[in-house]
Amino acid sequence: MSSFLTTADSAPMYAIAMLIVTAVLLQSFVFLIRAYRRGKAIGMDPGLLKKTVVTSATFSVVPAIAILIGVLALAPSLGIPVPWIRLSVIGALHYESSTAVNLARGLGLGELPSSRMTGGDLASIMFGMTIGILSGCVFCLFFFRRYQGRITKSAKGDPKRADILMCSMFLGMIGAYLGDAVSYLQTVKVSGQMRTFNVLPLIAFFTAMAANALFTYLIKRRKIRWLENYALSFAMVIGMISAVIGQFLFPNASTFLN
């Protein structure tokens, strides 16, 4: 494992990561400048434009913290550059982590982090993560307009139906993650390694769910509107913190491998 991490955290990998992140930042900066100039050209108030820029930058802070935590969470398994690249482009922690784990199982490595990981395994996992996330881009490029048209048409005919469809999709996704968390309550052999009983996924799941429910209450009932842009990120961070605390509270029920 140490030799693999030496490769995963090597100078060339950091150089590749910094090159990609720099390209993303430059692209964002170019669009920011063009949007600002366009706003002035159509007569928008410069003060309002500056306020919008500052507000957008502020709203990006907490999601960035969640992404940083995601990089640190994946670092023991994949090193720092790979998660940094993935979460800086079109990535999300829940997708990257679950995809990496499933690919590792498919490669016969068991759970992550794995002592049997090699450079070839890292390349395979990163390739799989990248190809998988591209499916969303391909769908949006070729099918999203038609999909959006049908959703809009359905919403005009029966607004409640569209809400039910979106809520059902979201609940299905949540149910899949809950099922995965529940699966850790049993001791099973995965790719030749024994995965032991673990309550941390459930602790993180229900703590984050409770936190998000509290934020929703504060937004809708107490009219704390600024929380709307932070609720999900705050809930993610709280869930992660609860998992760390749970590791100390339940040391015998928080080990992944035996």
KOLTORNU-149272 format. One record per residue: x, y, z of N, C-alpha, C, O, CB in turn. Coordinates in steps of 0.05 Angstrom, whole numbers, plus 5000, padded with zeros to 4 digits. Glycine has a CB too. Layout:
% residues N
XYZXYZXYZXYZXYZ...
% end
This chain:
% residues 258
501749765000500050005000501750255000501150454986498150005024503950255016505650495017506950554990507150784983507850455039507850344975509050394949507050504930507750674913510350134938504550404931502450514914501950804920501750964902499850344918501750874946501251154953503551334945503251574939500751174983506051224945508351384936507951464907508551684899510951224939506851274891506351334862503951524860503951714844505751074847501851464875499351624873499851914882498552094872497151504890501651954901502252224911504952334900506152514912502352224941505752234877508352324866508052594853505852694848509252114845510452714847510452984835509052994808507553194803513353074832509352794790507852814765504852814769503452954754508652574747503852664788500952654793500052934803497953024795500252444814501553054821500853324830500953524807499353704806502753414853502953494789503153674767500653654749499553854739505653614750499753404744497353364727494953484741493353624728496853064722494753444767492453554782492453854781490353974777492553454811494753984786494854274785494254384758493054594755497554364795495154244737494554324709491554334704490454524693495954144689490154114712487254094708485754304724483954434714486253814715486554334750485154524767485654804757483754974758486154494796488054864748488555134736486855184712485855414708491555154729486454984695484755014671481855074680480555244668484854764654480954944700478154984710477955274721475955414716477454784732479955354737479855624748479955844726478556044728482155664768481655794706481855984684479156014669478356224662484055914665477955784664475355774651473255934667471756094656474355484646473255894693471356034710471856334710470056494708471555934739474456404710475256694710474356824684473457054684478256724715474856684662474056794636471056844634470257054625474956604613469456644643466556684642465656904661463757044655465156414649467056924684466357144703466757414690465057594692468057114728469057454677469657714664467657764642466657994639472557714653467157564625465257604603462457664613461057844601465257354585461557534634458957584644458757864657456758004653458157374666460857944670460958214682460758434661459258624663463458244700462358394640462358594618459758594604458758814596464658524598458558364600455958354587453758494604452058624593455158054581453958454630452058584648452258884646450159024646452558494676454658994645455059274642454059374615452959594613457959354646454459204594453659284567450659314565449659484549454659084547449159154579446159164577445059354598442559364601444958884580446759494613445759704631445259624659443859764674443359814620446359404668445959314696447559494714449759594707446659024699446659524739447959694759450659564766450659334775446159734783452859704764455559594771455659504801456859304807457759794766454259654818454159574846452759314850453659144866452759794863450559264835449159014837450858784826450858564837446559024821452358844805454158634793456258554813456858314816455458734767457558754826459558694846458458534870459658354880460958954856456058614878454758474900454158184893454458004909452158614908453358144868452857864858455357704858455257464866451657874830457557814850460157674850460957594878461757374883462357844836460757794896461557744924459757524937460657354951461458004941457157554931455257354943455757074932455756884947452357434936456257054906456856794894459356674905459456434911457056814864461456844909463956744921463456644949464656444958466056964920461856794964461256714992459756454993460356285010459656935006457856414975456256174975457955934966457055704969453856204957460255984955461955764946463855654968465055444965463655854922463955804990465855735011465155465024466855285026466055955032462655445034461955195048461954955030463054745039459155235060460854965005461254734988464154654983464754424980459854784961465854854982468754804979469854655003471654484999470255064974468854715026469754575050468954275049470454105055468554705076466454235040465553955036467253805016467753565020462553955028467953944995469653814974472453754986473553534980469953994950473553935002476153895015475953645033477853485033476954135031473853625048473453395065473253135048474352925056470953425083471953155025471752925007474552844997475052604996470052994984476253034990478952964981480452825003481752624999480453224973480252925028481652805051480552525057481952355065481452985075477852495053476652235058477552015039477851785046473652255057478052105013478851914993481951874992482951694979477851994966483352065004486352065003487651795012489451704999487452285019486751675035487951425043487651205023489251015022486851335069485651215006485051004986486351064959487350874946482150964983486251314950487151384923489251594922490051684900484751474907490351674945492251894945490752154944488352164943494251864922492152384943490952644941490352734913488152844908492652844956492252714894491752824867489252714853487752874841494052774850488752454854486452334840483752444850482252544834486452034842483252434877480752564886480652864881478452964875480452514916482852994882482953284877482053334848480553524844485853394882483053184829482253214801479253154798477853314786483953024783478452934809475652854805473653054817471653124804475152574817474153144841472353324855472553614846470953784854472753304884474553674829474953944819473653984792473454214783477854014818472753774779471653804752468653744753467153934759473153604732467853504747464953444748464553214767463553004760463853364719465253254792465153034811463453104835462853344840467952964820462652904849461152934875462152714893462652484884458052924870462352774919463452584937461952314938463152104938463552694965459252334938457652084940458051914915458051664917454652154943458452044891458951884867461751774867462151534862458452054842463751944872466551854871467151634890468451434883468352094876466251654915466851454935465451184929466750974930465951544963462951194922461450944916462550814891462750564889458450994913463250974870464350864846467050734850467650514840464551074824468750874865471450764871471250504886472750314881473050964888469450484906469050244921468050014904469149794905467150284945466050064887465049854869467149764849467249524843462549964854468649944838470849864820472949704834474049514823472050114807473649784859475549624874474649344879476149154877476249764901472049314885470949044889471048894863471648654863468049064899470449024841470548884815473348794808473648604794469449064794475348944817478148874812479148664832481548584830479949114813477448584851478348384870479948494893481448354907479848174857479748764898481348884919479848894946481048954966482049164911477248834945475648854970474949144976474549304958477248734993474849215002474249485010476649665008478949575008473149485039476049925006478150125005478450255033476450295046477550344984480950325041483450275027484349985027483649835045485650445039485749895006486549625003489549605001490849754987485249494977490649405016493549365016494549244990496949234985494349185040492649144973493349014948493149204924493549114901491548774943492649454929492449644907495049684893497149704905491449914918494949694866497349744850496849984832494650094831498049494832498950074818498650294800496650244778495150414770501350364788496649994768494749914748491849934758490050014743495349634738491449854783488849864795487950154798485650224792488849734823489750334805489150614807488250724780486350874778491550774818489750654759489050744732486350644724484750794712491150654712485750394730483150274723480850414738478750474727483049974730481250464764479250594780478750884770476450964768480050604810480851024765480551304755479251304728477551484723483251444754479951124711478751104684475751054687474051174674480050884667475050864704472250794708470651024720468351074712471950554726471851164740470451394752469951614731467851744730472151514775471951664713471751874693469651804672467951964665474451924680469751554662467751464642464951474653463051554639468451184632464651384678462051384690460751664693458451694686462151264718462351854701461252124705460652264678458952444677463252294721462052174657461552284630458752224620457752354602463652194611457452014631454851934621452852164625451052204608453851684636453152314647451352544651451752764630449852884621451752664679454252814623454853014603453752924576452553094561457953054600454052674569453052574543449952594542448852664522453952274539448752524565445752534566444852824562443052874547444752434593446153014576445353294574445753394545444153554535446853464593447953314533448553404506446553314485445853464467451353314498445653064487444052944466441052914473439352914455445152684458440452894499437752814506436353014526433952994530437752544518437853204538436653364559434453544549432453574563438853524573434753654525432653834515430053694512427953794520433553964488430153444501427653294498426553214525424153224530428253034481428353134544427553054571426253294585424153274597429952954587427553524583426453764596423853854585422053934599428553994594423553814558420953884546418653714556416553814561421153854516419253454560417153284570416453344599414153344607417952984568418553404615418053484643416353734645414553754661420653514658417153934628415654194628412754154619410954264631417054394609412353984599409653934589408053794610405653854614409753764564409253604624407953464646407253644669405053624680409653224656409053834675408554024697406254214690404654284708411154184702406054294665403854464657401154324659399154444667404254574629401154074651398653924651397853844679395453854687398853674635399753754695399253674723401653734740403453564742398453364724401853974752404254054768404953854789407353804794403754324780402953734802403553544824404953294813406553174827400953464838404253214788405552984777408553024774410152844780404252914750409353254764412253314761413653304789415853204791412653584748412353424809413453414836413753134846415753064859411753584855411752964841411852684849414152544836415552384848409152544844414552594810416652464795419352534806421052354810416552534765419852794811422452884821422852774850425052684856422553184821420852784866421052684894421652384894423152284910418552744910420252234875420651944874423551884865424751694876418751824854424552034846427351994837429252044860431151894864427952184814428752264875430552324898430352114920432452034930429852604909427952024926427651824947428851564939429951414955424651784953428751494913430051254903433051264907434251064915429451214874434251494902437151524906437851504935439751374943438051794895436251634953436651624981436351334991437951245008434751804997434351194981433950914989436250734982436950554997431450804976437550794959439850634950442150674970443550484977440750714922442650924978444750974997444150865025445950775039445351274999441650875033440850755058441250455058442250345077437950825065440550325036441050045033443949965035444649765047439849935007445650135023448550085025449550115053451149955063450050275006448450315068449250355096448350115113449850025131448150615107445950025108444949795123446549545118446849375136441949745117447649515094449149275087451649245104452749025107449949275058452649465116455049455132454449345160456249315176456249725135451949285166451249175192451748875194451348755215448349235199452548755173453248465173456148425166457348575151451348315154457248215177460048145171460047955147458847735148461348005196461348035126461447885101464247885090465848055096459347995080464747695072467347675058467047815031465347755015468247385055468848015027468748165002471448134988473548234999468148465007471548004965473947964950476247844967478547924966474948224938475447644983477447504999478047635026479547525042479947474984476947875031477448015056474848015072472648045061478448295051475147995099472747995116472048275124473548415137473347825141469648365115468648625122466948605147465048455148466948755099467748735168466548705195464148895199463749085183468648745216462648835220460348995228461149285232463149345245459048885254459649475220460349755221457849925222456149915205462049835197457650095243455350265246455750555236453950715235454450275275458250615228458850895220457250995196456351215197461850915214456850825175455250925153452351005161451351205152455050715131451150845179448450915188448451165206446651325204447250685204450551185223450751425240450951675223449551875227453151405259452651665203452951895185450451955169449652185166455351855165449051745160446651775144444451915160443352115151445651505134443851805184441551915199442252185212440452355215440751715221444752225219445552485230445252705208444152915213448352485241446252645184446052835162443052885155442253115149447552745137441452675156438652695150437252875170435553045163437252425148437852835196436652995217437553285215435953475219437452885245440053325208441053605205439653745182438953975184444153605200439353605160438053715137435053785143433953985133438253535112433753605158430953655166430853905184428954065181429853405181432753935202432854175218433154425202431854625206435054155239435054415182435454645165433054715148432354945144437854595147431654505139429154555124427054695141425654865131428054285113426854605166424954735185425755025189423955205188424954585212428255085193429155355197428655535173428055765175432155365205429055415149428555565124425655625120424955855113429755415100423955425123421155455116419455575138417755745133419955185109420055505163418455605185419555855198418056035205418255385207422155865201423456095213424456305193425456515200425756005230424056245167424756425145427656505145428356735139422956675148429456325152432356375151433256305123434356085118433956215173432856485104433256425076436156375068436656225049432156655060438056505082440856475074441756185076443756105065442556655090440256025092441055745096440555575071441555355068439555625119438855675053438155515029440555435013440655205002436255675011442555605012444955544996447055385011449055305000446155794985446555355037448555225054447554955066449254805076449455405076444954915066443854685081445054425074445954265092440854675076445254355048446354105040449254065048450053855058446054065009450854275044453654265051454054235081455654075091455154505041452454385097452654365126451854085135453153975152450754575139449753975123448853705130451053495124451453315140446253635116452353525101454553345094456853355115457853155124455653405066457553595122459753635141459053525168460653385181460553935144456553575177455653465203455553165202456353035222452853585210454653045180454652755178457452635180457852435193453352675152459352765167462152675168463252695196464652515206463852835148462652915209463652955237462452745255463852635273462953235247459852685251458652475268459952205264460152045283455652455262460852145240462151885235464851875250465651675260462651845205466252105250468852115265468352075295469751925308470252385260466252215305465652185334464751895340465551775360463452375342463151785321462251505325464451305326464251095340460351435303466651365312468951175313470151155341471150945349471051275293469951375356470951375384468951265403469651135423471851655392466351315397464251215415463750915412463150775431461651365410464150805388463650525382466050405369465950325345461150485365468350385383470750285370470549995360471949915342473050295390468849835373468549555365466549515342466249295332467749385389465249735334463349705313463849915291462050015278460449745324466449975287467150175267469650105252471050285242467450445280470249855250472549765234471449645208469549485209474349555249472749705186471749615160472749335153471349175141472549805138475249275160476349025153477548885177478549015195478549055131477448625176478548465198481048325189482348185204476448255209
% end
